[in-house]
Amino acid sequence: MTTKTTSGRASALPLDTILDGDCIAQMNALPEASVDLIFADPPYNLQLRGDLHRPDNSKVDAVDDAWDQFASFAAYDRFTHDWLTAARRLLKPNGAIWVIGSYHNVFRMGAELQNQGFWILNDVVWRKSNPMPNFRGKRFTNAHETLIWASKSEGAKYTFNYEALKALNEGVQMRSDWVIPLCTGHERLKDEAGDKAHPTQKPEALLHRLLVGTTNPGDVVLDPFFGTGTTGAVAKMLGRHFIGIEREESYRRAAEKRIAAVRKFDRSALEVSTSKRAEPRVAFGVLVERGMLRPGEVLVNGRGQAAKVRADGTLIADDVKGSIHQVGAHLEGAPSCNGWTYWHFKRDGQQIPIDLLRQQIRAEMARH
């Protein structure tokens, strides 16, 4: 598959591929404005001081890898600036980014996002239902991580599948605190020695919610800190394309094996609930133009009050004229009214909502 740079030249985009090497260099080599979403789980710069032990004196398998170590906060800030600059160049104008971190680094990332012109949409608290205890008893149990969701710019028309997230949440509006367990059991990848393949592997449930909510099938999702491939595995499952960047060979091998075993959902299963606002707009006058309703035809509300259809797509009642919404609001004494569900017409002795006619037109538009 190819995409075009802003200069118009076609450039290859390595879809569904894990790139080997430094994330900044690899991002700078990809075509500009070619990615719909970025999910970034960068090094946390945990600043660990010595080993951590449980009360029974067993050692905790903490994050002490070289890739998470920086000489100073200034060095970490330079790294954050550089990779976010590279990431922003890759995003399409209406693209968005998710970053995840702990208290060690998330505030520094948030400031840099704003410095570079990203527009923060939400911060989301991932509350772990099974967090690791604080063994020393000197601080609160660290039971959450923070995600920041930002669009490329303030006016960007980013993807947000509100109704799909609401459906995931049993019909209730999705909140910004997500209770999801840490990655454990069969989902936790192990190496040849039986140890964790990656110390900070994220649960697939977290990426599932994120990708369903803020991408569409066929979108391109970039993960510059790919690790063992949670983003790629979930993207493939949900019919999204991924590009991963990972410099550690052992992580790449684990990710490749994992993603190869993933089966994509069939096309019908990839469809999600959409908002009414996302559907094509249909003016009431179109129904009159098409002869689906005739000038002079009478519409009625739930109380039997009537209004006549006019040739220009407005209604007239006893003492008011205007749109289907304005006349309905007047009769109800309300500041607003959804005329599509308020008004009905009669066919064969039955009252039918005019919204049925609008849905017929939308169905025709979808076919063409």
GUTORLUM-129772 format. One record per residue (C-alpha): residue number from 1; x, y, z. Coordinates in Angstrom, 3 decimals. Example, Ala and Ser with C-alpha at 12.3 -4.5 7.8 and 13.67 -1.06 7.14 Angstrom:
<vonus>
(vonu 1 (12.300 -4.500 7.800))
(vonu 2 (13.670 -1.060 7.140))
</vonus>
This chain:
<vonus>
(vonu 1 (0.000 0.000 0.000))
(vonu 2 (1.205 3.545 -0.678))
(vonu 3 (0.422 6.934 0.709))
(vonu 4 (1.309 10.422 -0.457))
(vonu 5 (3.479 12.960 1.266))
(vonu 6 (2.371 16.586 1.446))
(vonu 7 (4.593 17.292 -1.562))
(vonu 8 (2.515 14.822 -3.600))
(vonu 9 (5.183 12.142 -4.056))
(vonu 10 (4.010 8.583 -3.381))
(vonu 11 (5.948 6.813 -0.623))
(vonu 12 (5.685 3.275 0.646))
(vonu 13 (4.102 2.910 4.062))
(vonu 14 (5.209 -0.295 5.791))
(vonu 15 (1.811 -1.451 6.978))
(vonu 16 (1.508 -4.329 9.454))
(vonu 17 (5.259 -4.362 9.950))
(vonu 18 (7.603 -4.133 12.930))
(vonu 19 (10.534 -1.828 12.158))
(vonu 20 (13.895 -2.431 13.788))
(vonu 21 (15.798 0.515 15.233))
(vonu 22 (15.603 3.840 17.023))
(vonu 23 (12.025 5.136 17.100))
(vonu 24 (12.934 8.731 16.262))
(vonu 25 (15.035 7.808 13.228))
(vonu 26 (12.408 5.367 11.981))
(vonu 27 (9.564 7.879 12.400))
(vonu 28 (11.549 10.548 10.568))
(vonu 29 (11.982 8.110 7.652))
(vonu 30 (8.215 7.572 7.253))
(vonu 31 (6.075 9.830 5.014))
(vonu 32 (4.601 12.935 6.581))
(vonu 33 (0.904 13.042 7.547))
(vonu 34 (0.397 9.320 6.924))
(vonu 35 (-0.865 7.998 10.277))
(vonu 36 (-4.355 8.205 11.821))
(vonu 37 (-3.472 7.425 15.434))
(vonu 38 (-0.366 7.019 17.568))
(vonu 39 (-0.299 5.005 20.763))
(vonu 40 (2.907 5.590 22.700))
(vonu 41 (4.054 3.746 25.814))
(vonu 42 (7.521 5.315 26.222))
(vonu 43 (10.120 4.551 28.891))
(vonu 44 (8.856 5.765 32.264))
(vonu 45 (12.246 6.832 33.654))
(vonu 46 (11.385 5.184 36.974))
(vonu 47 (14.544 6.324 38.766))
(vonu 48 (14.808 3.134 40.808))
(vonu 49 (17.338 3.161 43.623))
(vonu 50 (18.499 -0.387 44.278))
(vonu 51 (16.578 -3.644 44.310))
(vonu 52 (13.037 -3.948 45.642))
(vonu 53 (12.149 -6.943 47.847))
(vonu 54 (8.921 -8.411 49.191))
(vonu 55 (8.409 -9.022 52.941))
(vonu 56 (9.645 -12.618 52.443))
(vonu 57 (12.869 -11.138 51.011))
(vonu 58 (12.158 -12.367 47.461))
(vonu 59 (13.183 -9.889 44.764))
(vonu 60 (10.499 -8.003 42.826))
(vonu 61 (10.807 -8.255 39.039))
(vonu 62 (10.863 -4.481 38.564))
(vonu 63 (11.648 -2.383 35.482))
(vonu 64 (15.440 -1.974 35.590))
(vonu 65 (16.245 -2.377 31.885))
(vonu 66 (18.746 -0.069 30.197))
(vonu 67 (16.065 1.376 27.914))
(vonu 68 (14.306 2.898 30.931))
(vonu 69 (17.356 4.682 32.322))
(vonu 70 (18.229 8.325 31.633))
(vonu 71 (21.052 10.403 33.070))
(vonu 72 (18.823 13.278 34.189))
(vonu 73 (15.400 14.846 33.831))
(vonu 74 (16.906 17.142 31.201))
(vonu 75 (18.018 14.128 29.160))
(vonu 76 (14.542 12.588 29.446))
(vonu 77 (12.915 15.874 28.414))
(vonu 78 (15.127 16.082 25.312))
(vonu 79 (14.146 12.527 24.413))
(vonu 80 (10.445 13.322 24.935))
(vonu 81 (10.695 16.469 22.808))
(vonu 82 (12.410 14.617 19.977))
(vonu 83 (10.087 11.634 19.718))
(vonu 84 (6.937 13.765 20.050))
(vonu 85 (8.219 16.071 17.304))
(vonu 86 (8.716 13.065 15.042))
(vonu 87 (5.298 11.683 15.986))
(vonu 88 (3.489 14.956 15.297))
(vonu 89 (4.965 15.142 11.795))
(vonu 90 (3.501 11.715 11.014))
(vonu 91 (-0.055 12.443 12.106))
(vonu 92 (-2.675 13.351 9.550))
(vonu 93 (-4.322 16.770 10.181))
(vonu 94 (-7.249 15.077 11.944))
(vonu 95 (-5.077 12.482 13.661))
(vonu 96 (-4.663 11.975 17.390))
(vonu 97 (-2.228 10.543 19.890))
(vonu 98 (-2.483 8.553 23.106))
(vonu 99 (0.429 8.514 25.544))
(vonu 100 (0.554 6.481 28.729))
(vonu 101 (2.761 6.929 31.761))
(vonu 102 (3.115 6.911 35.520))
(vonu 103 (3.694 9.772 37.928))
(vonu 104 (7.385 9.581 37.021))
(vonu 105 (6.902 10.890 33.492))
(vonu 106 (3.309 11.656 32.516))
(vonu 107 (3.386 15.287 33.670))
(vonu 108 (6.542 15.926 31.645))
(vonu 109 (4.893 14.391 28.579))
(vonu 110 (1.744 16.454 29.111))
(vonu 111 (3.703 19.701 29.180))
(vonu 112 (5.623 18.769 26.028))
(vonu 113 (2.411 17.828 24.203))
(vonu 114 (1.066 21.314 24.876))
(vonu 115 (4.381 22.968 24.004))
(vonu 116 (4.282 21.336 20.568))
(vonu 117 (0.723 22.398 19.759))
(vonu 118 (-1.188 19.206 20.482))
(vonu 119 (-4.666 19.810 21.931))
(vonu 120 (-5.373 17.692 25.006))
(vonu 121 (-8.852 16.139 24.822))
(vonu 122 (-8.907 13.984 27.965))
(vonu 123 (-6.721 12.380 30.529))
(vonu 124 (-7.852 8.870 31.381))
(vonu 125 (-7.015 7.047 34.592))
(vonu 126 (-6.350 3.359 34.075))
(vonu 127 (-7.185 1.971 37.510))
(vonu 128 (-5.632 -1.454 37.981))
(vonu 129 (-7.949 -3.893 39.725))
(vonu 130 (-4.944 -6.014 40.771))
(vonu 131 (-2.035 -3.602 41.441))
(vonu 132 (1.298 -4.593 42.933))
(vonu 133 (1.351 -3.739 46.667))
(vonu 134 (3.700 -1.139 48.116))
(vonu 135 (6.008 -3.544 49.936))
(vonu 136 (7.910 -0.947 51.951))
(vonu 137 (4.754 0.636 53.329))
(vonu 138 (6.096 4.161 52.865))
(vonu 139 (3.743 5.319 50.089))
(vonu 140 (0.264 4.670 48.752))
(vonu 141 (-0.123 1.563 46.621))
(vonu 142 (0.464 2.762 43.071))
(vonu 143 (-2.792 1.488 41.591))
(vonu 144 (-3.153 3.501 38.393))
(vonu 145 (-1.484 4.865 35.286))
(vonu 146 (-2.522 7.925 33.307))
(vonu 147 (-3.283 8.147 29.607))
(vonu 148 (-3.420 11.461 27.749))
(vonu 149 (-5.493 11.697 24.575))
(vonu 150 (-4.714 14.649 22.317))
(vonu 151 (-5.554 15.768 18.792))
(vonu 152 (-2.884 17.172 16.486))
(vonu 153 (-4.363 20.667 16.795))
(vonu 154 (-7.234 22.446 18.499))
(vonu 155 (-9.575 22.406 15.510))
(vonu 156 (-8.859 18.853 14.334))
(vonu 157 (-11.836 16.613 13.549))
(vonu 158 (-10.529 13.617 15.463))
(vonu 159 (-12.298 10.252 15.560))
(vonu 160 (-14.452 9.579 18.614))
(vonu 161 (-16.898 6.676 18.449))
(vonu 162 (-19.044 7.824 21.350))
(vonu 163 (-21.899 5.389 20.792))
(vonu 164 (-19.530 2.424 20.466))
(vonu 165 (-17.888 3.217 23.804))
(vonu 166 (-21.306 3.688 25.364))
(vonu 167 (-22.315 0.245 24.074))
(vonu 168 (-19.143 -1.248 25.557))
(vonu 169 (-20.191 0.264 28.891))
(vonu 170 (-23.695 -1.298 28.988))
(vonu 171 (-25.415 1.766 27.550))
(vonu 172 (-23.858 4.251 29.970))
(vonu 173 (-21.606 7.095 28.842))
(vonu 174 (-17.958 6.011 29.073))
(vonu 175 (-16.119 7.742 31.899))
(vonu 176 (-12.476 8.761 32.087))
(vonu 177 (-11.613 6.189 34.771))
(vonu 178 (-11.144 2.689 33.368))
(vonu 179 (-10.955 -0.301 35.710))
(vonu 180 (-8.931 -2.967 33.887))
(vonu 181 (-6.666 -5.615 35.459))
(vonu 182 (-2.952 -5.852 34.862))
(vonu 183 (-1.816 -8.272 32.209))
(vonu 184 (-1.685 -11.709 33.880))
(vonu 185 (-2.300 -15.402 33.194))
(vonu 186 (-2.380 -16.691 29.627))
(vonu 187 (-2.157 -13.169 28.198))
(vonu 188 (1.209 -12.497 29.846))
(vonu 189 (3.939 -13.449 27.364))
(vonu 190 (6.862 -15.486 28.726))
(vonu 191 (10.360 -15.969 27.364))
(vonu 192 (12.244 -19.253 26.973))
(vonu 193 (13.190 -19.209 30.666))
(vonu 194 (9.576 -18.776 31.755))
(vonu 195 (10.088 -15.139 32.821))
(vonu 196 (8.062 -12.142 31.649))
(vonu 197 (8.894 -11.389 28.031))
(vonu 198 (8.375 -7.689 28.779))
(vonu 199 (8.112 -6.001 32.205))
(vonu 200 (5.371 -3.525 31.245))
(vonu 201 (3.186 -5.487 28.809))
(vonu 202 (-0.172 -3.724 28.554))
(vonu 203 (-3.478 -5.639 28.693))
(vonu 204 (-5.289 -6.127 25.399))
(vonu 205 (-8.490 -4.828 27.017))
(vonu 206 (-6.900 -1.391 27.356))
(vonu 207 (-5.962 -1.213 23.667))
(vonu 208 (-9.308 -2.688 22.587))
(vonu 209 (-11.228 0.110 24.284))
(vonu 210 (-8.863 2.740 22.975))
(vonu 211 (-8.886 1.559 19.350))
(vonu 212 (-12.640 0.923 19.201))
(vonu 213 (-13.237 4.397 20.611))
(vonu 214 (-10.798 6.490 18.580))
(vonu 215 (-10.127 4.687 15.267))
(vonu 216 (-12.083 3.132 12.418))
(vonu 217 (-11.456 -0.072 10.428))
(vonu 218 (-8.663 0.467 7.934))
(vonu 219 (-6.997 3.256 9.946))
(vonu 220 (-3.227 3.232 10.410))
(vonu 221 (-2.030 3.023 14.033))
(vonu 222 (1.623 3.665 14.863))
(vonu 223 (3.277 2.438 18.066))
(vonu 224 (6.846 3.779 18.373))
(vonu 225 (7.572 1.722 21.520))
(vonu 226 (6.093 -1.527 20.287))
(vonu 227 (7.446 -3.925 22.906))
(vonu 228 (5.818 -7.327 22.586))
(vonu 229 (3.115 -6.042 20.262))
(vonu 230 (-0.128 -5.499 22.184))
(vonu 231 (-1.038 -2.610 19.881))
(vonu 232 (-0.354 -4.693 16.772))
(vonu 233 (-2.265 -7.720 18.020))
(vonu 234 (-5.391 -5.722 18.863))
(vonu 235 (-5.145 -3.611 15.700))
(vonu 236 (-5.031 -6.741 13.540))
(vonu 237 (-7.961 -8.261 15.422))
(vonu 238 (-10.036 -5.103 14.882))
(vonu 239 (-9.193 -4.616 11.203))
(vonu 240 (-6.823 -1.688 11.682))
(vonu 241 (-3.338 -1.471 10.175))
(vonu 242 (-0.343 -1.088 12.475))
(vonu 243 (3.242 0.058 12.224))
(vonu 244 (5.463 -0.925 15.127))
(vonu 245 (8.945 0.305 15.984))
(vonu 246 (11.064 -1.730 18.396))
(vonu 247 (14.837 -1.815 18.830))
(vonu 248 (15.042 -4.844 21.166))
(vonu 249 (15.298 -8.069 19.151))
(vonu 250 (13.755 -10.290 21.830))
(vonu 251 (10.654 -8.091 21.978))
(vonu 252 (10.313 -8.092 18.192))
(vonu 253 (10.500 -11.869 18.048))
(vonu 254 (7.823 -12.222 20.718))
(vonu 255 (5.595 -9.653 18.975))
(vonu 256 (5.918 -11.294 15.561))
(vonu 257 (4.968 -14.689 16.935))
(vonu 258 (2.064 -13.238 18.868))
(vonu 259 (0.618 -11.223 15.961))
(vonu 260 (0.952 -14.112 13.515))
(vonu 261 (-1.429 -16.122 15.715))
(vonu 262 (-4.124 -13.409 15.769))
(vonu 263 (-7.234 -13.871 13.653))
(vonu 264 (-8.935 -10.778 12.273))
(vonu 265 (-12.651 -10.375 12.982))
(vonu 266 (-14.903 -10.757 9.941))
(vonu 267 (-16.057 -7.530 8.337))
(vonu 268 (-19.533 -7.512 9.885))
(vonu 269 (-18.070 -7.842 13.377))
(vonu 270 (-15.887 -4.767 12.865))
(vonu 271 (-18.859 -2.417 12.541))
(vonu 272 (-19.545 -0.390 15.690))
(vonu 273 (-22.428 1.701 16.944))
(vonu 274 (-22.351 5.200 15.469))
(vonu 275 (-23.706 8.510 16.657))
(vonu 276 (-26.769 10.018 15.028))
(vonu 277 (-24.620 13.105 14.417))
(vonu 278 (-22.289 11.036 12.240))
(vonu 279 (-25.104 10.119 9.829))
(vonu 280 (-25.648 12.174 6.647))
(vonu 281 (-27.765 15.277 7.094))
(vonu 282 (-31.149 15.218 5.350))
(vonu 283 (-33.237 18.373 5.104))
(vonu 284 (-36.988 18.022 5.636))
(vonu 285 (-37.478 19.866 2.333))
(vonu 286 (-35.907 16.916 0.494))
(vonu 287 (-38.891 14.784 1.534))
(vonu 288 (-41.198 17.381 -0.039))
(vonu 289 (-39.088 17.676 -3.200))
(vonu 290 (-39.101 13.895 -3.601))
(vonu 291 (-42.893 13.688 -3.189))
(vonu 292 (-42.619 11.549 -0.068))
(vonu 293 (-44.748 14.242 1.606))
(vonu 294 (-46.935 16.656 -0.362))
(vonu 295 (-47.572 20.389 0.205))
(vonu 296 (-50.757 20.691 2.217))
(vonu 297 (-50.328 17.275 3.824))
(vonu 298 (-51.106 17.270 7.540))
(vonu 299 (-48.618 16.173 10.205))
(vonu 300 (-49.677 15.520 13.796))
(vonu 301 (-47.896 15.328 17.143))
(vonu 302 (-48.562 12.915 19.991))
(vonu 303 (-51.449 15.025 21.289))
(vonu 304 (-53.176 15.227 17.907))
(vonu 305 (-52.177 18.832 17.201))
(vonu 306 (-51.777 19.421 13.468))
(vonu 307 (-49.513 21.360 11.126))
(vonu 308 (-49.542 21.560 7.327))
(vonu 309 (-46.534 20.949 5.083))
(vonu 310 (-45.574 23.922 2.891))
(vonu 311 (-43.898 23.786 -0.512))
(vonu 312 (-40.600 25.147 0.853))
(vonu 313 (-40.244 22.438 3.503))
(vonu 314 (-41.595 24.480 6.415))
(vonu 315 (-44.732 23.853 8.471))
(vonu 316 (-47.630 26.105 9.377))
(vonu 317 (-49.848 25.648 12.415))
(vonu 318 (-52.639 27.933 13.699))
(vonu 319 (-50.411 30.803 14.812))
(vonu 320 (-46.870 29.868 13.862))
(vonu 321 (-44.808 28.851 10.865))
(vonu 322 (-41.239 27.614 10.598))
(vonu 323 (-39.155 24.464 10.441))
(vonu 324 (-40.337 21.119 11.778))
(vonu 325 (-38.242 21.818 14.864))
(vonu 326 (-39.384 25.402 15.423))
(vonu 327 (-43.103 24.641 15.131))
(vonu 328 (-42.769 21.614 17.403))
(vonu 329 (-40.921 23.685 20.021))
(vonu 330 (-43.629 26.374 19.878))
(vonu 331 (-46.438 23.883 20.435))
(vonu 332 (-44.564 22.355 23.364))
(vonu 333 (-43.563 25.701 24.859))
(vonu 334 (-39.986 24.371 24.877))
(vonu 335 (-36.687 25.967 23.821))
(vonu 336 (-36.030 23.181 21.296))
(vonu 337 (-37.628 20.127 19.715))
(vonu 338 (-36.472 17.230 17.539))
(vonu 339 (-39.035 17.535 14.776))
(vonu 340 (-38.021 14.238 13.183))
(vonu 341 (-39.334 12.220 16.098))
(vonu 342 (-42.069 14.727 17.076))
(vonu 343 (-44.119 14.741 13.859))
(vonu 344 (-46.058 11.869 12.268))
(vonu 345 (-47.927 11.429 8.985))
(vonu 346 (-50.844 9.110 8.214))
(vonu 347 (-50.723 6.181 5.809))
(vonu 348 (-53.434 3.531 5.622))
(vonu 349 (-54.909 4.719 8.896))
(vonu 350 (-51.624 4.491 10.798))
(vonu 351 (-49.442 7.269 12.181))
(vonu 352 (-45.821 6.949 11.050))
(vonu 353 (-42.909 9.114 12.257))
(vonu 354 (-41.408 11.283 9.523))
(vonu 355 (-37.988 10.025 10.661))
(vonu 356 (-38.777 6.774 8.823))
(vonu 357 (-38.692 8.704 5.545))
(vonu 358 (-35.368 10.291 6.488))
(vonu 359 (-33.897 6.838 7.168))
(vonu 360 (-35.026 5.668 3.728))
(vonu 361 (-33.112 8.518 2.095))
(vonu 362 (-30.031 7.812 4.234))
(vonu 363 (-30.130 4.165 3.173))
(vonu 364 (-30.179 5.245 -0.489))
(vonu 365 (-27.225 7.593 0.123))
(vonu 366 (-25.253 4.760 1.741))
(vonu 367 (-25.796 2.507 -1.288))
(vonu 368 (-24.398 5.183 -3.593))
</vonus>
